[in-house]
Amino acid sequence: MGAIRFLFSPHGRIGRLGMWLYGLISVFVPLAEGVVFPEADNATVLGRAASFVVYWPAASAPLFAFAATALDLVMLWVGLSITVKRLHDRGKGAGWLVLMWLAPYVAEYLALYRLGMITGSTSAPPALPAWLLIVTMVLGMIALWAFIELYVRRGEPGTNRFGPSPSAARQPETPVDARANASQSVGD
């Protein structure tokens, strides 16, 4: 699988190694972005996309806002396509992406709200009702399950409805397989 297809195509399957590679990419790109664009707001991709709309037309906007937003949107697509391919390797469709991506972000938002980091208040954070605390804990457990599912568990062996196993594509032919393939091609 080429680098472009690995990063941008949601079709096919990737193994755990590919997912860990994406994990490294998703850590280092924002760090590099912070060095290159120190003035950019590093809050969220959606926040940057909103600033992209606010700063339109381009003449009135700082260049870093557009460059950082474009990079964030590219990384968002890369994350979606790599995660979908990893779900395919686990035998799951792209619909699981909603649960696996939405639950951690909602849990993070609720936790940050609880800590007072979103409200900007320096006073004690508002108390959460017990049911909201339970929802936050359940969403956190879903996030842990998603991490284990995507980064730790092996993919389905062999071919599934999304294509051949990525580990089978890397394995060289054994001499017995090579002889069998040669005899089939001679007989055809």
URLINMO-V706013 format. One line per field, one symbol per residue. psi: psi as a letter, one per 40 degrees, with the letter a starting at -180 (. if undefined). A space follows every 50 residues. Layout:
psi->???
//
This chain:
psi->hidddddeheiaiiaddddddddddeddddddddddgdeihfcidddddd ddddehiddeiidddddddddddddddddddddddddddeeiiededddd ddddddddddddddeeddeeieaiiihiiddddddddddddddddddddd ddiiihiahaeeaihddddehihidddddddddddde.
//
